[in-house]
Amino acid sequence: PQSAAVRRDVVVFAETQRNDMHSRTWANAGHNTEVPAQARTKPMPVVGYDGDEIVEFYDRRPLQVGWRLNSLGFPLLGWYLRLLLDRAIGIEQ
């Protein structure tokens, strides 16, 4: 059996490589500090914000946009109406 330090599919983060107290505490508590090789990725490049492309993207998906607005809007409206009703009948926490 290979040790975790020499396995190719994981990266072992040694305590000496960690600078913050939380990480050292986490490692000392016996938690697994190995990260699978598949989780190691390069950060995405910052290419900017293209508002016209975003508008075009969502203009082609009106049903998805409507579904998302309803799935967020109706629960929020229900919460707000219950809040108003609680105030009207004098229930406050």
The first five atom37 places (N, CA, C, CB, O) and aatype in JSON, in Angstrom:
{
  "aatype": [14, 5, 15, 0, 0, 19, 1, 1, 3, 19, 19, 19, 13, 0, 6, 16, 5, 1, 2, 3, 12, 8, 15, 1, 16, 17, 0, 2, 0, 7, 8, 2, 16, 6, 19, 14, 0, 5, 0, 1, 16, 11, 14, 12, 14, 19, 19, 7, 18, 3, 7, 3, 6, 9, 19, 6, 13, 18, 3, 1, 1, 14, 10, 5, 19, 7, 17, 1, 10, 2, 15, 10, 7, 13, 14, 10, 10, 7, 17, 18, 10, 1, 10, 10, 10, 3, 1, 0, 9, 7, 9, 6, 5],
  "atom_mask": [
    [1, 1, 1, 1, 1],
    [1, 1, 1, 1, 1],
    [1, 1, 1, 1, 1],
    [1, 1, 1, 1, 1],
    [1, 1, 1, 1, 1],
    [1, 1, 1, 1, 1],
    [1, 1, 1, 1, 1],
    [1, 1, 1, 1, 1],
    [1, 1, 1, 1, 1],
    [1, 1, 1, 1, 1],
    [1, 1, 1, 1, 1],
    [1, 1, 1, 1, 1],
    [1, 1, 1, 1, 1],
    [1, 1, 1, 1, 1],
    [1, 1, 1, 1, 1],
    [1, 1, 1, 1, 1],
    [1, 1, 1, 1, 1],
    [1, 1, 1, 1, 1],
    [1, 1, 1, 1, 1],
    [1, 1, 1, 1, 1],
    [1, 1, 1, 1, 1],
    [1, 1, 1, 1, 1],
    [1, 1, 1, 1, 1],
    [1, 1, 1, 1, 1],
    [1, 1, 1, 1, 1],
    [1, 1, 1, 1, 1],
    [1, 1, 1, 1, 1],
    [1, 1, 1, 1, 1],
    [1, 1, 1, 1, 1],
    [1, 1, 1, 0, 1],
    [1, 1, 1, 1, 1],
    [1, 1, 1, 1, 1],
    [1, 1, 1, 1, 1],
    [1, 1, 1, 1, 1],
    [1, 1, 1, 1, 1],
    [1, 1, 1, 1, 1],
    [1, 1, 1, 1, 1],
    [1, 1, 1, 1, 1],
    [1, 1, 1, 1, 1],
    [1, 1, 1, 1, 1],
    [1, 1, 1, 1, 1],
    [1, 1, 1, 1, 1],
    [1, 1, 1, 1, 1],
    [1, 1, 1, 1, 1],
    [1, 1, 1, 1, 1],
    [1, 1, 1, 1, 1],
    [1, 1, 1, 1, 1],
    [1, 1, 1, 0, 1],
    [1, 1, 1, 1, 1],
    [1, 1, 1, 1, 1],
    [1, 1, 1, 0, 1],
    [1, 1, 1, 1, 1],
    [1, 1, 1, 1, 1],
    [1, 1, 1, 1, 1],
    [1, 1, 1, 1, 1],
    [1, 1, 1, 1, 1],
    [1, 1, 1, 1, 1],
    [1, 1, 1, 1, 1],
    [1, 1, 1, 1, 1],
    [1, 1, 1, 1, 1],
    [1, 1, 1, 1, 1],
    [1, 1, 1, 1, 1],
    [1, 1, 1, 1, 1],
    [1, 1, 1, 1, 1],
    [1, 1, 1, 1, 1],
    [1, 1, 1, 0, 1],
    [1, 1, 1, 1, 1],
    [1, 1, 1, 1, 1],
    [1, 1, 1, 1, 1],
    [1, 1, 1, 1, 1],
    [1, 1, 1, 1, 1],
    [1, 1, 1, 1, 1],
    [1, 1, 1, 0, 1],
    [1, 1, 1, 1, 1],
    [1, 1, 1, 1, 1],
    [1, 1, 1, 1, 1],
    [1, 1, 1, 1, 1],
    [1, 1, 1, 0, 1],
    [1, 1, 1, 1, 1],
    [1, 1, 1, 1, 1],
    [1, 1, 1, 1, 1],
    [1, 1, 1, 1, 1],
    [1, 1, 1, 1, 1],
    [1, 1, 1, 1, 1],
    [1, 1, 1, 1, 1],
    [1, 1, 1, 1, 1],
    [1, 1, 1, 1, 1],
    [1, 1, 1, 1, 1],
    [1, 1, 1, 1, 1],
    [1, 1, 1, 0, 1],
    [1, 1, 1, 1, 1],
    [1, 1, 1, 1, 1],
    [1, 1, 1, 1, 1]
  ],
  "atom_positions": [
    [[0.83, -1.2, 0.0], [0.0, 0.0, 0.0], [0.86, 1.25, 0.0], [-0.94, 0.01, 1.21], [1.82, 1.38, 0.77]],
    [[0.49, 2.17, -0.89], [1.22, 3.43, -0.97], [0.75, 4.37, 0.11], [1.04, 4.07, -2.35], [-0.42, 4.36, 0.51]],
    [[1.67, 5.18, 0.59], [1.25, 6.2, 1.56], [0.6, 7.35, 0.8], [2.45, 6.7, 2.41], [0.8, 7.5, -0.4]],
    [[-0.17, 8.15, 1.51], [-0.88, 9.27, 0.88], [0.09, 10.28, 0.31], [-1.81, 9.94, 1.89], [-0.26, 11.0, -0.63]],
    [[1.31, 10.36, 0.85], [2.27, 11.36, 0.39], [2.82, 11.05, -0.99], [3.41, 11.48, 1.38], [3.27, 11.96, -1.69]],
    [[2.8, 9.78, -1.41], [3.39, 9.43, -2.7], [2.34, 9.04, -3.74], [4.37, 8.32, -2.52], [2.7, 8.77, -4.89]],
    [[1.09, 8.99, -3.37], [0.06, 8.66, -4.34], [-0.07, 9.78, -5.36], [-1.3, 8.41, -3.64], [0.03, 10.95, -5.01]],
    [[-0.28, 9.42, -6.61], [-0.38, 10.41, -7.67], [-1.75, 11.05, -7.75], [-0.03, 9.78, -9.0], [-1.88, 12.16, -8.28]],
    [[-2.79, 10.4, -7.26], [-4.14, 10.9, -7.44], [-4.61, 11.81, -6.31], [-5.08, 9.76, -7.57], [-5.76, 12.25, -6.32]],
    [[-3.75, 12.11, -5.36], [-4.14, 13.04, -4.3], [-3.0, 14.0, -4.02], [-4.51, 12.27, -3.02], [-1.84, 13.73, -4.3]],
    [[-3.38, 15.12, -3.48], [-2.41, 16.1, -3.02], [-2.58, 16.2, -1.53], [-2.59, 17.5, -3.72], [-3.68, 16.43, -1.04]],
    [[-1.51, 16.04, -0.8], [-1.58, 16.11, 0.65], [-1.12, 17.49, 1.07], [-0.73, 15.0, 1.32], [-0.03, 17.93, 0.7]],
    [[-1.95, 18.16, 1.82], [-1.61, 19.48, 2.32], [-1.01, 19.32, 3.7], [-2.86, 20.42, 2.35], [-1.71, 19.01, 4.66]],
    [[0.27, 19.53, 3.81], [0.93, 19.4, 5.09], [0.58, 20.59, 5.97], [2.45, 19.29, 4.92], [0.29, 21.68, 5.48]],
    [[0.61, 20.36, 7.26], [0.26, 21.43, 8.19], [1.2, 22.61, 8.05], [0.28, 20.91, 9.63], [0.8, 23.75, 8.28]],
    [[2.44, 22.36, 7.68], [3.39, 23.46, 7.53], [3.06, 24.36, 6.36], [4.78, 22.91, 7.37], [3.51, 25.5, 6.33]],
    [[2.27, 23.87, 5.4], [1.89, 24.67, 4.26], [0.67, 25.54, 4.54], [1.62, 23.78, 3.07], [0.33, 26.41, 3.74]],
    [[0.03, 25.33, 5.65], [-1.18, 26.07, 5.98], [-0.83, 27.21, 6.91], [-2.25, 25.14, 6.62], [-0.06, 27.05, 7.86]],
    [[-1.38, 28.35, 6.64], [-1.03, 29.53, 7.42], [-2.09, 29.94, 8.43], [-0.77, 30.66, 6.5], [-1.78, 30.59, 9.42]],
    [[-3.32, 29.56, 8.19], [-4.37, 30.04, 9.08], [-4.65, 29.03, 10.2], [-5.65, 30.31, 8.29], [-4.46, 27.83, 10.03]],
    [[-5.1, 29.54, 11.32], [-5.33, 28.74, 12.51], [-6.42, 27.69, 12.29], [-5.69, 29.63, 13.68], [-6.32, 26.58, 12.81]],
    [[-7.45, 28.06, 11.53], [-8.56, 27.13, 11.29], [-8.05, 25.86, 10.61], [-9.65, 27.79, 10.44], [-8.45, 24.76, 10.99]],
    [[-7.2, 26.0, 9.63], [-6.71, 24.84, 8.91], [-5.9, 23.95, 9.81], [-5.87, 25.27, 7.71], [-6.03, 22.72, 9.75]],
    [[-5.05, 24.53, 10.66], [-4.25, 23.71, 11.57], [-5.16, 23.0, 12.57], [-3.21, 24.57, 12.31], [-4.94, 21.83, 12.89]],
    [[-6.17, 23.69, 13.07], [-7.1, 23.08, 14.01], [-7.85, 21.95, 13.34], [-8.08, 24.13, 14.56], [-8.03, 20.88, 13.93]],
    [[-8.29, 22.16, 12.12], [-9.02, 21.15, 11.36], [-8.14, 19.92, 11.17], [-9.47, 21.71, 9.99], [-8.6, 18.79, 11.38]],
    [[-6.89, 20.11, 10.77], [-5.99, 18.99, 10.53], [-5.67, 18.26, 11.84], [-4.69, 19.47, 9.87], [-5.6, 17.03, 11.86]],
    [[-5.48, 19.0, 12.92], [-5.17, 18.39, 14.2], [-6.34, 17.6, 14.76], [-4.74, 19.45, 15.2], [-6.15, 16.69, 15.57]],
    [[-7.55, 17.93, 14.34], [-8.73, 17.23, 14.83], [-8.91, 15.88, 14.14], [-9.98, 18.1, 14.61], [-9.86, 15.16, 14.43]],
    [[-8.0, 15.53, 13.24], [-8.05, 14.22, 12.59], [-8.9, 14.19, 11.34], [0.0, 0.0, 0.0], [-9.25, 13.11, 10.87]],
    [[-9.24, 15.33, 10.78], [-10.04, 15.37, 9.57], [-9.16, 15.06, 8.36], [-10.74, 16.75, 9.41], [-7.95, 15.3, 8.37]],
    [[-9.79, 14.55, 7.34], [-9.09, 14.21, 6.11], [-8.69, 15.49, 5.38], [-9.96, 13.32, 5.21], [-9.55, 16.32, 5.07]],
    [[-7.41, 15.67, 5.11], [-6.94, 16.87, 4.43], [-6.47, 16.57, 3.03], [-5.82, 17.51, 5.22], [-5.77, 17.39, 2.43]],
    [[-6.84, 15.41, 2.47], [-6.45, 15.07, 1.12], [-7.47, 15.61, 0.14], [-6.3, 13.54, 0.97], [-8.68, 15.57, 0.39]],
    [[-6.99, 16.12, -0.99], [-7.85, 16.64, -2.04], [-7.64, 15.77, -3.27], [-7.54, 18.14, -2.34], [-6.51, 15.61, -3.71]],
    [[-8.71, 15.18, -3.84], [-8.55, 14.35, -5.03], [-7.94, 15.15, -6.19], [-9.9, 13.75, -5.46], [-8.14, 16.36, -6.29]],
    [[-7.22, 14.48, -7.04], [-6.58, 15.14, -8.17], [-7.61, 15.79, -9.08], [-5.73, 14.14, -8.96], [-7.33, 16.82, -9.7]],
    [[-8.81, 15.2, -9.18], [-9.84, 15.76, -10.05], [-10.3, 17.13, -9.55], [-11.04, 14.81, -10.14], [-10.79, 17.94, -10.33]],
    [[-10.14, 17.41, -8.26], [-10.6, 18.68, -7.7], [-9.62, 19.81, -7.97], [-10.82, 18.54, -6.21], [-9.97, 20.98, -7.83]],
    [[-8.4, 19.47, -8.36], [-7.41, 20.5, -8.66], [-7.67, 21.05, -10.05], [-5.97, 19.95, -8.53], [-7.5, 20.33, -11.04]],
    [[-8.06, 22.28, -10.14], [-8.31, 22.91, -11.43], [-7.67, 24.28, -11.46], [-9.81, 23.01, -11.71], [-7.38, 24.87, -10.42]],
    [[-7.45, 24.76, -12.64], [-6.92, 26.11, -12.79], [-8.08, 27.08, -12.68], [-6.16, 26.28, -14.15], [-9.19, 26.77, -13.12]],
    [[-7.85, 28.26, -12.1], [-8.94, 29.23, -12.02], [-9.33, 29.73, -13.41], [-8.54, 30.4, -11.12], [-8.5, 29.82, -14.31]],
    [[-10.61, 30.04, -13.55], [-11.08, 30.56, -14.83], [-10.53, 31.96, -15.05], [-12.62, 30.57, -14.88], [-10.44, 32.74, -14.11]],
    [[-10.16, 32.27, -16.27], [-9.64, 33.62, -16.53], [-10.76, 34.65, -16.44], [-8.98, 33.68, -17.91], [-11.91, 34.38, -16.79]],
    [[-10.41, 35.82, -15.97], [-11.37, 36.91, -15.9], [-11.37, 37.59, -17.27], [-11.01, 37.94, -14.74], [-10.38, 38.18, -17.69]],
    [[-12.51, 37.49, -17.94], [-12.58, 38.02, -19.3], [-13.46, 39.26, -19.4], [-13.09, 36.96, -20.25], [-13.52, 39.89, -20.46]],
    [[-14.14, 39.61, -18.34], [-14.97, 40.8, -18.37], [-16.45, 40.49, -18.37], [0.0, 0.0, 0.0], [-16.86, 39.33, -18.3]],
    [[-17.23, 41.51, -18.44], [-18.68, 41.43, -18.36], [-19.25, 41.93, -19.68], [-19.24, 42.26, -17.16], [-19.0, 43.07, -20.07]],
    [[-20.02, 41.11, -20.36], [-20.62, 41.5, -21.63], [-22.13, 41.49, -21.46], [-20.19, 40.54, -22.79], [-22.78, 40.46, -21.6]],
    [[-22.68, 42.65, -21.15], [-24.11, 42.78, -20.89], [-24.97, 42.38, -22.08], [0.0, 0.0, 0.0], [-26.02, 41.76, -21.9]],
    [[-24.55, 42.73, -23.29], [-25.33, 42.38, -24.48], [-25.43, 40.87, -24.67], [-24.72, 43.02, -25.72], [-26.48, 40.36, -25.05]],
    [[-24.34, 40.16, -24.4], [-24.35, 38.7, -24.53], [-25.25, 38.07, -23.48], [-22.93, 38.14, -24.41], [-25.93, 37.08, -23.75]],
    [[-25.26, 38.63, -22.28], [-26.11, 38.11, -21.21], [-27.58, 38.32, -21.57], [-25.78, 38.79, -19.87], [-28.4, 37.42, -21.38]],
    [[-27.92, 39.49, -22.07], [-29.3, 39.78, -22.47], [-29.73, 38.82, -23.58], [-29.45, 41.24, -22.94], [-30.83, 38.28, -23.54]],
    [[-28.85, 38.61, -24.56], [-29.17, 37.7, -25.66], [-29.37, 36.27, -25.15], [-28.06, 37.74, -26.72], [-30.26, 35.56, -25.61]],
    [[-28.53, 35.85, -24.2], [-28.62, 34.5, -23.64], [-29.99, 34.28, -22.99], [-27.51, 34.27, -22.6], [-30.64, 33.27, -23.25]],
    [[-30.43, 35.23, -22.16], [-31.7, 35.05, -21.46], [-32.91, 35.39, -22.33], [-31.72, 35.9, -20.21], [-34.01, 34.9, -22.06]],
    [[-32.74, 36.2, -23.35], [-33.84, 36.45, -24.28], [-34.22, 35.2, -25.05], [-33.47, 37.57, -25.25], [-35.37, 35.07, -25.48]],
    [[-33.29, 34.28, -25.23], [-33.58, 33.02, -25.93], [-34.2, 31.98, -25.01], [-32.3, 32.46, -26.53], [-34.57, 30.9, -25.47]],
    [[-34.34, 32.3, -23.72], [-34.87, 31.33, -22.74], [-36.0, 31.94, -21.89], [-33.73, 30.85, -21.82], [-35.88, 32.0, -20.67]],
    [[-37.08, 32.39, -22.51], [-38.13, 33.05, -21.73], [-38.83, 32.13, -20.73], [-39.17, 33.63, -22.66], [-39.23, 32.58, -19.66]],
    [[-38.98, 30.84, -21.05], [-39.64, 29.93, -20.11], [-38.77, 29.69, -18.87], [-39.96, 28.6, -20.8], [-39.29, 29.63, -17.76]],
    [[-37.48, 29.55, -19.06], [-36.6, 29.37, -17.91], [-36.59, 30.61, -17.03], [-35.17, 29.05, -18.38], [-36.6, 30.52, -15.81]],
    [[-36.57, 31.77, -17.66], [-36.59, 33.03, -16.89], [-37.9, 33.16, -16.13], [-36.38, 34.25, -17.83], [-37.9, 33.51, -14.95]],
    [[-39.01, 32.87, -16.79], [-40.31, 32.95, -16.13], [-40.43, 31.97, -14.98], [0.0, 0.0, 0.0], [-40.94, 32.31, -13.92]],
    [[-39.95, 30.74, -15.19], [-39.98, 29.74, -14.13], [-39.17, 30.2, -12.93], [-39.45, 28.38, -14.64], [-39.6, 30.07, -11.78]],
    [[-37.98, 30.75, -13.2], [-37.12, 31.2, -12.1], [-37.76, 32.36, -11.35], [-35.74, 31.63, -12.64], [-37.72, 32.4, -10.12]],
    [[-38.36, 33.3, -12.07], [-39.03, 34.42, -11.41], [-40.19, 33.94, -10.54], [-39.54, 35.43, -12.45], [-40.38, 34.43, -9.43]],
    [[-40.96, 32.98, -11.05], [-42.08, 32.44, -10.27], [-41.59, 31.64, -9.07], [-42.96, 31.57, -11.15], [-42.16, 31.74, -7.98]],
    [[-40.54, 30.85, -9.26], [-40.07, 30.03, -8.15], [-39.45, 30.87, -7.04], [-39.05, 29.01, -8.65], [-39.41, 30.43, -5.89]],
    [[-38.99, 32.05, -7.36], [-38.48, 32.96, -6.33], [-39.55, 33.93, -5.86], [-37.28, 33.73, -6.85], [-39.65, 34.24, -4.67]],
    [[-40.35, 34.42, -6.78], [-41.31, 35.48, -6.48], [-42.49, 35.04, -5.63], [0.0, 0.0, 0.0], [-42.86, 35.75, -4.69]],
    [[-43.09, 33.9, -5.93], [-44.26, 33.47, -5.17], [-43.95, 33.15, -3.7], [-44.87, 32.27, -5.82], [-44.7, 33.58, -2.83]],
    [[-42.88, 32.43, -3.4], [-42.56, 32.23, -1.97], [-42.24, 33.54, -1.25], [-41.38, 31.29, -1.83], [-42.62, 33.72, -0.09]],
    [[-41.57, 34.44, -1.93], [-41.27, 35.73, -1.32], [-42.55, 36.53, -1.09], [-40.29, 36.53, -2.2], [-42.7, 37.17, -0.04]],
    [[-43.45, 36.51, -2.03], [-44.73, 37.2, -1.88], [-45.53, 36.59, -0.72], [-45.55, 37.14, -3.19], [-46.13, 37.32, 0.07]],
    [[-45.54, 35.25, -0.62], [-46.24, 34.6, 0.48], [-45.66, 34.97, 1.84], [0.0, 0.0, 0.0], [-46.39, 35.22, 2.79]],
    [[-44.32, 35.02, 1.91], [-43.66, 35.41, 3.16], [-44.05, 36.84, 3.53], [-42.13, 35.3, 3.02], [-44.36, 37.12, 4.69]],
    [[-44.04, 37.74, 2.55], [-44.36, 39.13, 2.82], [-45.82, 39.29, 3.25], [-44.07, 39.99, 1.59], [-46.11, 40.06, 4.16]],
    [[-46.73, 38.58, 2.6], [-48.14, 38.67, 2.97], [-48.38, 38.12, 4.38], [-49.02, 37.92, 1.95], [-49.17, 38.68, 5.13]],
    [[-47.68, 37.02, 4.74], [-47.79, 36.51, 6.11], [-47.24, 37.5, 7.12], [-47.07, 35.17, 6.24], [-47.78, 37.64, 8.22]],
    [[-46.16, 38.19, 6.75], [-45.59, 39.2, 7.63], [-46.59, 40.34, 7.85], [-44.29, 39.75, 7.03], [-46.76, 40.8, 8.98]],
    [[-47.24, 40.79, 6.81], [-48.25, 41.84, 6.92], [-49.43, 41.36, 7.78], [-48.75, 42.27, 5.52], [-49.94, 42.11, 8.61]],
    [[-49.85, 40.12, 7.58], [-50.96, 39.57, 8.36], [-50.56, 39.49, 9.84], [-51.37, 38.17, 7.83], [-51.36, 39.83, 10.71]],
    [[-49.35, 39.04, 10.12], [-48.9, 38.98, 11.52], [-48.91, 40.36, 12.17], [-47.51, 38.38, 11.59], [-49.31, 40.5, 13.32]],
    [[-48.47, 41.35, 11.42], [-48.49, 42.72, 11.97], [-49.93, 43.2, 12.19], [-47.75, 43.71, 11.02], [-50.23, 43.87, 13.18]],
    [[-50.82, 42.84, 11.26], [-52.21, 43.31, 11.35], [-52.92, 42.71, 12.56], [-52.98, 42.95, 10.06], [-53.73, 43.39, 13.19]],
    [[-52.63, 41.47, 12.9], [-53.31, 40.85, 14.05], [-52.48, 40.94, 15.33], [-53.62, 39.39, 13.75], [-52.9, 40.44, 16.37]],
    [[-51.32, 41.58, 15.25], [-50.55, 41.86, 16.45], [-49.59, 40.78, 16.91], [0.0, 0.0, 0.0], [-49.19, 40.77, 18.07]],
    [[-49.22, 39.89, 16.02], [-48.24, 38.86, 16.38], [-46.84, 39.38, 16.03], [-48.54, 37.5, 15.64], [-46.54, 39.66, 14.87]],
    [[-46.0, 39.49, 17.06], [-44.61, 39.92, 16.81], [-43.7, 39.06, 17.67], [-44.42, 41.45, 17.13], [-44.09, 38.63, 18.76]],
    [[-42.52, 38.81, 17.2], [-41.56, 38.0, 17.95], [-40.43, 38.85, 18.46], [-41.01, 36.86, 17.1], [-39.52, 38.34, 19.12]]
  ]
}
